[in-house]
Each structure stands twice: as structure tokens, then as C-alpha cells.
Amino acid sequence: METMAVIELPRNVLHAARMTLEELRRELALVLFQQGKLSFRTAVQSRAKATSG
């Protein structure tokens, strides 16, 4: 089983950005994909893992 990394982020950052945690996960995967740091497959897989629990 793959381990998860934990990022600490003050809740006020999510509030100020008007984003949910799920939206932040999706946005991070998208930005990393756009920068060429994640493959499309990895970005999609990270999204699926985030939503499945």
C-alpha cells in the first residue's frame, strides 16, 4: 500500500481561497501536470485516491 504525504496548511488559507480541501487537491494535481511535474496518469490517479478515501 502506498503511503500518503501530509501537508499542513492553515484552514484560513482554504477559506481565503474559497476552496474545499478536495478542490485544493485537484488544483495541485492540475498545476503540477501543467508544469510537467506530473504525468496525466499520475495526476488522475492522485485525484482518484483523494476521492476514494
N, CA, C and O atoms as a MOPAC input file, in Angstrom:
PM7 MOZYME 1SCF
protein

 N      0.83000 1    -1.18000 1     0.00000 1
 C      0.00000 1     0.00000 1     0.00000 1
 C      0.87600 1     1.24600 1     0.00000 1
 O      1.88200 1     1.30800 1     0.70600 1
 N      0.49100 1     2.22100 1    -0.78500 1
 C      1.24200 1     3.46000 1    -0.89900 1
 C      0.96500 1     4.36100 1     0.29800 1
 O     -0.18100 1     4.51400 1     0.72000 1
 N      2.02900 1     4.95700 1     0.84200 1
 C      1.84100 1     5.87200 1     1.96800 1
 C      1.48700 1     7.26400 1     1.45300 1
 O      1.79800 1     7.61200 1     0.31400 1
 N      0.84900 1     8.03700 1     2.28500 1
 C      0.42600 1     9.39200 1     1.92800 1
 C      1.35600 1    10.40100 1     2.58500 1
 O      1.82900 1    10.18100 1     3.70000 1
 N      1.61500 1    11.50200 1     1.89700 1
 C      2.35100 1    12.62300 1     2.47100 1
 C      1.33300 1    13.58600 1     3.06900 1
 O      0.22100 1    13.72600 1     2.56000 1
 N      1.71600 1    14.23100 1     4.12600 1
 C      0.82200 1    15.17100 1     4.80200 1
 C      1.38100 1    16.58300 1     4.63900 1
 O      2.55800 1    16.83400 1     4.89700 1
 N      0.52300 1    17.49000 1     4.20900 1
 C      0.89400 1    18.90000 1     4.09200 1
 C      0.05300 1    19.67100 1     5.09000 1
 O     -1.17500 1    19.58300 1     5.06900 1
 N      0.70100 1    20.42600 1     5.96300 1
 C     -0.03100 1    21.24100 1     6.92900 1
 C     -0.30700 1    22.59500 1     6.30400 1
 O      0.59100 1    23.24800 1     5.77200 1
 N     -1.55900 1    23.00400 1     6.37600 1
 C     -1.98700 1    24.25500 1     5.77400 1
 C     -3.04300 1    24.87000 1     6.67800 1
 O     -4.03800 1    24.22100 1     6.99700 1
 N     -2.84100 1    26.09700 1     7.08900 1
 C     -3.86000 1    26.72800 1     7.93300 1
 C     -5.21000 1    26.78000 1     7.21100 1
 O     -5.27000 1    27.07100 1     6.01600 1
 N     -6.27900 1    26.49900 1     7.93700 1
 C     -7.61800 1    26.49700 1     7.33800 1
 C     -7.99200 1    27.85500 1     6.75500 1
 O     -8.78400 1    27.93500 1     5.81700 1
 N     -7.42200 1    28.91800 1     7.31000 1
 C     -7.76300 1    30.24100 1     6.78000 1
 C     -7.28300 1    30.41700 1     5.33700 1
 O     -7.81900 1    31.25300 1     4.60900 1
 N     -6.28800 1    29.64500 1     4.91800 1
 C     -5.83400 1    29.69700 1     3.53100 1
 C     -6.92300 1    29.13200 1     2.61800 1
 O     -7.23300 1    29.71800 1     1.58100 1
 N     -7.49500 1    28.00500 1     3.00300 1
 C     -8.60100 1    27.43700 1     2.22600 1
 C     -9.78500 1    28.39400 1     2.21500 1
 O    -10.42100 1    28.60200 1     1.18200 1
 N    -10.06700 1    28.96200 1     3.35600 1
 C    -11.18800 1    29.89800 1     3.46100 1
 C    -10.95400 1    31.12300 1     2.57300 1
 O    -11.85300 1    31.54600 1     1.84600 1
 N     -9.75400 1    31.68700 1     2.63200 1
 C     -9.43700 1    32.87200 1     1.83400 1
 C     -9.49900 1    32.57100 1     0.33200 1
 O     -9.89900 1    33.42000 1    -0.46400 1
 N     -9.10200 1    31.36700 1    -0.03700 1
 C     -9.13900 1    30.96200 1    -1.44500 1
 C    -10.53300 1    30.50100 1    -1.86700 1
 O    -10.78700 1    30.26500 1    -3.04800 1
 N    -11.42900 1    30.37500 1    -0.89100 1
 C    -12.78800 1    29.87100 1    -1.13500 1
 C    -12.74800 1    28.51600 1    -1.82600 1
 O    -13.40700 1    28.28000 1    -2.83900 1
 N    -11.93700 1    27.62600 1    -1.22700 1
 C    -11.77400 1    26.28000 1    -1.77500 1
 C    -11.99600 1    25.25600 1    -0.68300 1
 O    -11.73600 1    25.50900 1     0.49300 1
 N    -12.48000 1    24.09600 1    -1.09200 1
 C    -12.54000 1    22.96100 1    -0.17800 1
 C    -11.20100 1    22.22700 1    -0.26000 1
 O    -10.39100 1    22.49600 1    -1.14700 1
 N    -10.98000 1    21.31800 1     0.65000 1
 C     -9.76200 1    20.51700 1     0.62100 1
 C     -9.69400 1    19.70900 1    -0.67200 1
 O     -8.62700 1    19.59200 1    -1.27400 1
 N    -10.81400 1    19.15700 1    -1.10000 1
 C    -10.85600 1    18.38900 1    -2.35000 1
 C    -10.50500 1    19.27500 1    -3.54400 1
 O     -9.77800 1    18.84500 1    -4.43900 1
 N    -11.01100 1    20.49600 1    -3.56400 1
 C    -10.68600 1    21.41600 1    -4.65700 1
 C     -9.19900 1    21.74400 1    -4.66700 1
 O     -8.59800 1    21.86100 1    -5.73500 1
 N     -8.60000 1    21.89200 1    -3.49000 1
 C     -7.17000 1    22.15700 1    -3.39700 1
 C     -6.36100 1    20.97900 1    -3.93100 1
 O     -5.38600 1    21.16900 1    -4.65700 1
 N     -6.76600 1    19.76100 1    -3.57000 1
 C     -6.07300 1    18.56700 1    -4.08500 1
 C     -6.11500 1    18.52500 1    -5.60600 1
 O     -5.10700 1    18.25700 1    -6.26000 1
 N     -7.29200 1    18.79300 1    -6.16000 1
 C     -7.46900 1    18.77400 1    -7.61600 1
 C     -6.61800 1    19.86500 1    -8.26500 1
 O     -5.96200 1    19.62700 1    -9.27900 1
 N     -6.63400 1    21.05000 1    -7.68200 1
 C     -5.87000 1    22.17400 1    -8.22200 1
 C     -4.37200 1    21.88700 1    -8.18900 1
 O     -3.66100 1    22.19700 1    -9.14500 1
 N     -3.89400 1    21.30400 1    -7.11100 1
 C     -2.47400 1    20.97000 1    -7.00200 1
 C     -2.07200 1    19.96000 1    -8.07400 1
 O     -1.04000 1    20.12400 1    -8.72400 1
 N     -2.87100 1    18.93200 1    -8.26000 1
 C     -2.57700 1    17.93800 1    -9.29500 1
 C     -2.57300 1    18.58700 1   -10.67900 1
 O     -1.71400 1    18.28000 1   -11.50600 1
 N     -3.52500 1    19.47700 1   -10.93100 1
 C     -3.61800 1    20.14700 1   -12.22500 1
 C     -2.40000 1    21.03500 1   -12.48300 1
 O     -1.82200 1    21.00300 1   -13.56900 1
 N     -2.02000 1    21.81500 1   -11.49400 1
 C     -0.87000 1    22.71600 1   -11.65600 1
 C      0.41500 1    21.91600 1   -11.87500 1
 O      1.22400 1    22.26300 1   -12.73600 1
 N      0.60000 1    20.86500 1   -11.10900 1
 C      1.80600 1    20.04700 1   -11.28700 1
 C      1.82400 1    19.37800 1   -12.65900 1
 O      2.88600 1    19.23700 1   -13.26500 1
 N      0.66000 1    18.96600 1   -13.15000 1
 C      0.56300 1    18.41200 1   -14.50100 1
 C      0.91200 1    19.47800 1   -15.53800 1
 O      1.68500 1    19.21300 1   -16.45900 1
 N      0.35000 1    20.68200 1   -15.39700 1
 C      0.60600 1    21.76100 1   -16.34600 1
 C      2.07700 1    22.15800 1   -16.38200 1
 O      2.59000 1    22.56200 1   -17.42500 1
 N      2.75200 1    22.04300 1   -15.24500 1
 C      4.17800 1    22.37900 1   -15.17200 1
 C      5.06900 1    21.23400 1   -15.64300 1
 O      6.29300 1    21.36700 1   -15.66800 1
 N      4.46000 1    20.11700 1   -16.01500 1
 C      5.23500 1    18.97400 1   -16.48400 1
 C      5.87800 1    18.17300 1   -15.36700 1
 O      6.78500 1    17.37700 1   -15.60800 1
 N      5.40700 1    18.38500 1   -14.14200 1
 C      5.97700 1    17.68300 1   -12.99500 1
 C      5.22300 1    16.40400 1   -12.66300 1
 O      5.72500 1    15.55700 1   -11.92500 1
 N      4.00700 1    16.26200 1   -13.21200 1
 C      3.22200 1    15.03200 1   -13.06600 1
 C      2.74200 1    14.60800 1   -14.44500 1
 O      2.37500 1    15.44300 1   -15.27100 1
 N      2.74800 1    13.31500 1   -14.68300 1
 C      2.13900 1    12.82600 1   -15.91700 1
 C      0.62400 1    12.89900 1   -15.76300 1
 O      0.11000 1    12.99300 1   -14.64800 1
 N     -0.07900 1    12.85500 1   -16.87800 1
 C     -1.54000 1    12.86600 1   -16.83200 1
 C     -2.03800 1    11.69400 1   -15.99900 1
 O     -2.94000 1    11.84100 1   -15.17400 1
 N     -1.44300 1    10.53700 1   -16.22300 1
 C     -1.85200 1     9.32500 1   -15.49900 1
 C     -1.69300 1     9.49900 1   -13.98800 1
 O     -2.59300 1     9.15300 1   -13.22400 1
 N     -0.55900 1    10.03100 1   -13.56400 1
 C     -0.31400 1    10.23200 1   -12.12800 1
 C     -1.27500 1    11.25700 1   -11.54500 1
 O     -1.76500 1    11.08300 1   -10.42900 1
 N     -1.54900 1    12.32300 1   -12.28900 1
 C     -2.48600 1    13.33700 1   -11.81400 1
 C     -3.87800 1    12.73700 1   -11.62800 1
 O     -4.54400 1    12.99700 1   -10.62600 1
 N     -4.30900 1    11.93700 1   -12.59200 1
 C     -5.63100 1    11.29800 1   -12.49900 1
 C     -5.65800 1    10.29800 1   -11.35100 1
 O     -6.64200 1    10.23400 1   -10.61500 1
 N     -4.59800 1     9.52100 1   -11.18700 1
 C     -4.53600 1     8.55300 1   -10.10100 1
 C     -4.54900 1     9.24000 1    -8.74700 1
 O     -5.19400 1     8.75200 1    -7.81900 1
 N     -3.85400 1    10.35600 1    -8.61300 1
 C     -3.83700 1    11.05800 1    -7.32400 1
 C     -5.21300 1    11.60700 1    -7.01600 1
 O     -5.61800 1    11.64500 1    -5.85400 1
 N     -5.92900 1    12.02600 1    -8.02200 1
 C     -7.30500 1    12.51400 1    -7.84900 1
 C     -8.20900 1    11.37200 1    -7.39900 1
 O     -9.02900 1    11.54800 1    -6.49900 1
 N     -8.06700 1    10.21500 1    -8.01400 1
 C     -8.90100 1     9.06200 1    -7.66500 1
 C     -8.62700 1     8.61000 1    -6.22500 1
 O     -9.55500 1     8.26000 1    -5.49700 1
 N     -7.36300 1     8.61900 1    -5.82100 1
 C     -7.01800 1     8.21200 1    -4.45800 1
 C     -7.57700 1     9.19900 1    -3.43700 1
 O     -8.03700 1     8.80900 1    -2.36400 1
 N     -7.52800 1    10.48000 1    -3.78800 1
 C     -8.04600 1    11.50600 1    -2.86000 1
 C     -9.52300 1    11.36600 1    -2.64900 1
 O    -10.00600 1    11.57600 1    -1.53600 1
 N    -10.26500 1    11.01700 1    -3.68300 1
 C    -11.72200 1    10.92500 1    -3.55500 1
 C    -12.17100 1     9.60000 1    -2.98000 1
 O    -13.27900 1     9.50200 1    -2.45100 1
 N    -11.32900 1     8.57000 1    -3.07300 1
 C    -11.74500 1     7.25400 1    -2.56600 1
 C    -11.47700 1     7.09000 1    -1.07400 1
 O    -11.95700 1     6.13900 1    -0.45600 1
 N    -10.73400 1     7.98700 1    -0.51000 1
 C    -10.51200 1     7.87900 1     0.92700 1
 C     -9.09400 1     7.88900 1     1.22500 1
 O     -8.70800 1     7.80600 1     2.39100 1

